[in-house]
Amino acid sequence: MTPAQVAGNQEVKVATAVERFWDKVDRSDIEGCWTWTGYKDPKGYGQLWANHKMTLAHRFIWAEINGPIPEVCVYVTTAIIRLVCAFPTYS
């Protein structure tokens, strides 16, 4: 999907997954935890629609910042206790 779609005769901007991610993060605490305000699964993990599927928010932003998650990693998890925190250096 491109960042813009045509609706009638007008071009409409469609937010990218990264833009949608940041729209769901409360960054008001500049030195503390940035809270995920979007959808959370029953276990409390933030999720968003990206790359044509529901994606765990912390894995999505980790890959956006650091590149693809290496195959040698069994999993990437939040390195913090609070699952709703989205502060980039915590991941």
MARKOLKOL-954770 format. One record per residue (C-alpha): x negated, y, z; residue number from 1; residue in one letter. Coordinates in Angstrom, 2 decimals. Layout:
BEGIN
PT, X, Y, Z, NUM, A
...
// end
This chain:
BEGIN
PT, 0.00, 0.00, 0.00, 1, M
PT, -1.29, 3.43, -0.83, 2, T
PT, -1.16, 6.41, 1.57, 3, P
PT, 1.51, 7.99, -0.62, 4, A
PT, 4.67, 6.58, -2.14, 5, Q
PT, 7.07, 8.15, -4.60, 6, V
PT, 10.58, 8.75, -3.29, 7, A
PT, 12.78, 10.05, -6.05, 8, G
PT, 10.71, 12.80, -7.64, 9, N
PT, 8.74, 13.59, -4.49, 10, Q
PT, 5.54, 12.07, -3.22, 11, E
PT, 5.88, 11.02, 0.42, 12, V
PT, 2.84, 10.48, 2.61, 13, K
PT, 2.77, 7.09, 4.29, 14, V
PT, 0.68, 6.91, 7.46, 15, A
PT, -2.27, 4.53, 7.39, 16, T
PT, -2.62, 1.83, 10.05, 17, A
PT, -5.35, 3.88, 11.74, 18, V
PT, -3.09, 6.95, 11.86, 19, E
PT, -0.25, 4.84, 13.26, 20, R
PT, -2.63, 3.37, 15.86, 21, F
PT, -3.70, 6.80, 17.14, 22, W
PT, -0.09, 8.04, 17.14, 23, D
PT, 0.58, 5.34, 19.76, 24, K
PT, -2.27, 6.28, 22.10, 25, V
PT, -1.84, 8.84, 24.88, 26, D
PT, -5.23, 10.56, 24.98, 27, R
PT, -4.30, 13.20, 27.56, 28, S
PT, -6.82, 11.85, 30.11, 29, D
PT, -10.07, 12.83, 28.38, 30, I
PT, -12.31, 11.05, 30.89, 31, E
PT, -10.19, 8.07, 31.81, 32, G
PT, -7.89, 5.52, 30.31, 33, C
PT, -6.10, 6.21, 27.03, 34, W
PT, -2.75, 4.48, 27.39, 35, T
PT, -1.21, 2.44, 24.58, 36, W
PT, 2.36, 3.70, 24.19, 37, T
PT, 3.40, 1.46, 21.30, 38, G
PT, 4.89, -2.01, 21.29, 39, Y
PT, 3.49, -4.52, 23.79, 40, K
PT, 3.95, -8.27, 23.54, 41, D
PT, 5.36, -10.24, 26.51, 42, P
PT, 1.82, -10.61, 27.93, 43, K
PT, 1.32, -6.83, 27.85, 44, G
PT, -1.04, -6.60, 24.86, 45, Y
PT, -0.52, -3.67, 22.49, 46, G
PT, 0.44, -4.60, 18.94, 47, Q
PT, 0.95, -2.81, 15.65, 48, L
PT, 1.74, -3.69, 12.06, 49, W
PT, -1.50, -3.62, 10.07, 50, A
PT, -2.84, -5.56, 7.09, 51, N
PT, 0.61, -7.04, 6.42, 52, H
PT, 0.97, -8.63, 9.88, 53, K
PT, 1.40, -7.88, 13.56, 54, M
PT, -2.06, -7.28, 14.97, 55, T
PT, -3.36, -6.93, 18.51, 56, L
PT, -4.15, -3.24, 18.92, 57, A
PT, -7.48, -3.72, 20.73, 58, H
PT, -8.74, -6.12, 18.02, 59, R
PT, -7.57, -3.77, 15.27, 60, F
PT, -9.37, -0.70, 16.59, 61, I
PT, -12.48, -2.69, 17.52, 62, W
PT, -12.75, -3.85, 13.91, 63, A
PT, -12.09, -0.32, 12.62, 64, E
PT, -14.90, 1.10, 14.77, 65, I
PT, -17.41, -1.78, 14.62, 66, N
PT, -16.58, -3.62, 11.41, 67, G
PT, -15.19, -7.13, 11.01, 68, P
PT, -15.13, -9.25, 14.13, 69, I
PT, -18.00, -11.76, 13.77, 70, P
PT, -16.95, -15.37, 13.27, 71, E
PT, -19.24, -16.42, 16.12, 72, V
PT, -16.90, -14.61, 18.49, 73, C
PT, -14.21, -16.98, 19.67, 74, V
PT, -12.11, -13.96, 20.54, 75, Y
PT, -12.38, -10.26, 21.21, 76, V
PT, -10.59, -9.27, 24.36, 77, T
PT, -10.18, -6.09, 26.30, 78, T
PT, -13.19, -5.53, 28.53, 79, A
PT, -10.98, -3.94, 31.15, 80, I
PT, -8.33, -5.04, 33.58, 81, I
PT, -5.53, -2.78, 32.31, 82, R
PT, -4.22, -4.19, 29.03, 83, L
PT, -2.58, -0.92, 27.99, 84, V
PT, -5.84, 1.06, 27.91, 85, C
PT, -7.01, 2.01, 24.42, 86, A
PT, -10.16, 4.02, 25.22, 87, F
PT, -12.55, 3.05, 22.37, 88, P
PT, -15.65, 2.51, 24.48, 89, T
PT, -13.78, 0.07, 26.72, 90, Y
PT, -13.19, -2.44, 23.91, 91, S
// end
